[in-house]
């Protein structure tokens, strides 16, 4: 397959997985009350605005803790666009039902990014020995009380499709 067709194929698969996960759960949530305080966050796909032959498949998994007053904190381990093991530790805020939009949320996170080293150290701004500041604005939709889809803007480089699975109380 050509690289364009591969990207389209990955987008279609990610969306199909998201819709499947949202529909196999027992009904849609009628409110936005989470079932616990922790979210498992995984990304099956990232779309690069300017694809390059240097880019590799990006995957991520992490945990987010919902705190009081709409604050969140967490960490994600991922392989960056160049196949390097990376991590992002963050704090931020999640705003549920913004503008009266039921089941939607807006979120921002800021924190410390690690992983862009060697020949790719200049791919993120303010990088010092692999460490750099990070900022990620997001918009999300709650398909059910157990599955959300989130779109994360990764600077001017990419859009990451993230699945959010709220964990039941007492899981962690």
C-alpha positions as CSV (number, residue, x, y, z in Angstrom):
1,X,0.0,0.0,0.0
2,X,1.1,3.5,-0.5
3,X,1.8,5.6,2.5
4,X,-1.4,7.7,2.0
5,X,-3.5,4.5,1.8
6,X,-1.8,3.2,4.9
7,X,-2.6,6.4,6.8
8,X,-6.3,6.3,5.7
9,X,-6.4,2.6,6.7
10,X,-5.1,3.3,10.2
11,X,-7.6,6.2,10.6
12,X,-10.5,3.9,9.6
13,X,-9.3,1.1,11.9
14,X,-8.9,3.5,14.9
15,X,-12.3,5.0,14.3
16,X,-13.9,1.6,13.9
17,X,-12.3,0.4,17.1
18,X,-13.5,3.4,18.9
19,X,-17.1,3.0,17.7
20,X,-17.0,-0.7,18.5
21,X,-15.8,0.0,22.1
22,X,-18.4,2.6,22.5
23,X,-21.3,0.4,21.4
24,X,-20.4,-2.9,23.2
25,X,-20.7,-1.2,26.5
26,X,-24.1,-1.4,28.2
27,X,-25.8,1.8,26.9
28,X,-24.6,5.4,26.7
29,X,-24.0,7.3,29.9
30,X,-26.8,9.8,30.6
31,X,-24.5,12.0,32.6
32,X,-20.8,12.6,32.8
33,X,-20.1,11.3,36.2
34,X,-16.9,9.1,36.0
35,X,-17.0,5.6,37.5
36,X,-13.7,6.2,39.3
37,X,-10.8,8.7,39.6
38,X,-8.3,7.1,37.2
39,X,-8.3,6.9,33.4
40,X,-6.3,4.4,31.3
41,X,-5.3,6.3,28.1
42,X,-4.0,4.6,25.0
43,X,-3.4,5.9,21.5
44,X,-3.8,3.6,18.5
45,X,-3.0,6.2,15.9
46,X,-1.4,9.6,15.2
47,X,-1.8,11.6,12.1
48,X,1.2,13.6,11.0
49,X,0.5,16.9,9.3
50,X,3.7,16.6,7.3
51,X,4.6,12.9,6.9
52,X,8.2,12.0,6.5
53,X,10.1,8.8,5.7
54,X,11.8,9.2,9.1
55,X,8.4,8.7,10.9
56,X,7.6,5.5,12.5
57,X,4.3,4.2,14.0
58,X,3.5,6.1,17.3
59,X,1.8,4.3,20.2
60,X,1.2,5.4,23.7
61,X,-0.3,4.2,27.0
62,X,-0.6,6.0,30.3
63,X,-2.7,6.9,33.3
64,X,-4.5,10.1,34.2
65,X,-5.8,10.9,37.6
66,X,-8.9,13.2,37.9
67,X,-8.4,15.6,40.8
68,X,-10.6,18.2,42.5
69,X,-11.7,21.4,40.6
70,X,-11.3,19.9,37.1
71,X,-7.6,19.3,37.6
72,X,-5.9,16.3,36.1
73,X,-2.4,14.8,36.5
74,X,-0.7,11.8,34.9
75,X,2.0,10.3,32.8
76,X,2.2,8.6,29.4
77,X,4.9,6.3,27.9
78,X,5.1,6.3,24.2
79,X,7.3,5.7,21.2
80,X,7.8,9.0,19.5
81,X,7.6,9.6,15.7
82,X,11.2,8.5,15.3
83,X,10.9,5.2,17.2
84,X,12.5,6.5,20.4
85,X,11.1,5.5,23.8
86,X,9.6,8.6,25.3
87,X,7.5,9.9,28.2
88,X,5.3,12.8,29.2
89,X,4.4,13.7,32.8
90,X,1.8,16.4,33.1
91,X,-0.8,18.3,35.0
92,X,-3.8,20.2,33.4
93,X,-7.5,20.8,33.5
94,X,-10.5,19.0,32.0
95,X,-13.7,21.0,31.4
96,X,-16.8,18.7,31.1
97,X,-19.8,19.8,29.0
98,X,-18.2,23.0,27.8
99,X,-20.7,25.5,26.2
100,X,-23.5,23.1,27.3
101,X,-22.3,20.4,24.9
102,X,-23.4,17.2,26.6
103,X,-20.8,14.4,26.7
104,X,-18.0,16.6,25.3
105,X,-14.9,17.8,27.2
106,X,-12.1,20.2,26.6
107,X,-8.7,19.5,28.2
108,X,-5.2,21.0,28.4
109,X,-2.1,19.5,29.9
110,X,1.4,20.9,30.4
111,X,4.4,19.1,31.7
112,X,7.8,17.6,31.0
113,X,8.5,15.6,27.9
114,X,11.5,13.2,27.5
115,X,12.7,11.2,24.6
116,X,13.8,13.3,21.6
117,X,17.5,12.7,21.6
118,X,20.4,12.3,19.1
119,X,19.7,13.4,15.6
120,X,16.1,14.2,16.5
121,X,16.8,16.5,19.4
122,X,15.7,19.5,17.4
123,X,12.3,18.1,16.6
124,X,10.8,19.6,19.8
125,X,11.5,23.2,21.0
126,X,13.6,24.0,24.1
127,X,15.1,20.5,24.2
128,X,17.9,20.0,26.7
129,X,19.5,16.5,26.8
130,X,16.2,15.0,25.8
131,X,14.0,17.0,28.2
132,X,11.6,19.7,27.0
133,X,8.4,21.3,28.0
134,X,5.2,19.9,26.6
135,X,1.7,21.3,26.1
136,X,-1.3,19.4,24.7
137,X,-4.8,20.8,24.1
138,X,-7.5,18.2,23.6
139,X,-11.2,17.8,22.8
140,X,-13.0,14.6,23.8
141,X,-16.4,12.9,23.5
142,X,-17.9,10.4,26.0
143,X,-19.3,7.5,24.0
144,X,-20.3,5.7,27.2
145,X,-19.4,5.6,30.9
146,X,-16.5,3.4,30.0
147,X,-15.1,4.8,26.7
148,X,-14.2,8.3,25.5
149,X,-12.4,9.4,22.4
150,X,-10.0,12.2,22.6
151,X,-8.2,14.2,19.9
152,X,-4.9,15.6,21.1
153,X,-3.1,18.4,19.2
154,X,0.6,17.8,19.2
155,X,2.0,21.2,18.4
156,X,2.1,21.8,14.6
157,X,3.2,18.2,14.0
158,X,0.4,15.8,14.6
159,X,-3.1,14.9,15.8
160,X,-3.2,12.0,18.1
161,X,-6.4,9.8,18.4
162,X,-6.6,8.6,22.1
163,X,-9.0,6.2,23.7
164,X,-9.8,6.9,27.3
165,X,-11.1,4.2,29.6
166,X,-12.2,5.4,33.0
167,X,-11.2,2.7,35.5
168,X,-13.7,1.5,38.2
169,X,-13.3,2.9,41.7
170,X,-10.7,0.8,43.7
171,X,-8.8,-0.4,40.5
172,X,-5.7,1.6,41.5
